[in-house]
């Protein structure tokens, strides 16, 4: 089984669909048993969705906008 450190190193590749079949299975296996990494990958997905939702050009108050969006998401759970 992957360690958390190994999983985190591959998380971006997983989200981008760049893992081999074997690596995908290892990642899924790790996530089945690791709530911390499940939380991490959920946050990574949220971050990606947040960045895609930002208008172009980026607002001057980008940090405040991201913090507000994450706060709103946390309250929805």
C-alpha positions, 0 to 999 in steps of 0.5 A: 500500500502507498504511504500518505507521502507517496499518495500526495506526490501522485495526487496531481497526476491522479486528478489529471488522469495521468496514472497507469492502471496499476497506479490508479488501483494503488491510489484507490486502495490507499484512499479506502483506508486513509481518511486524511488523504480522502480529505486531501484529494477532496480539497484538491478537487475543490481547489481545481473547481474554484480556480476554474470558476474564477473570472479572467482576468483574475480579480485583484482581491484573489486571496480574499475571493478564494478564502470566501469561497472555501468558507462558504463551502465549509458551511455547506457541509 
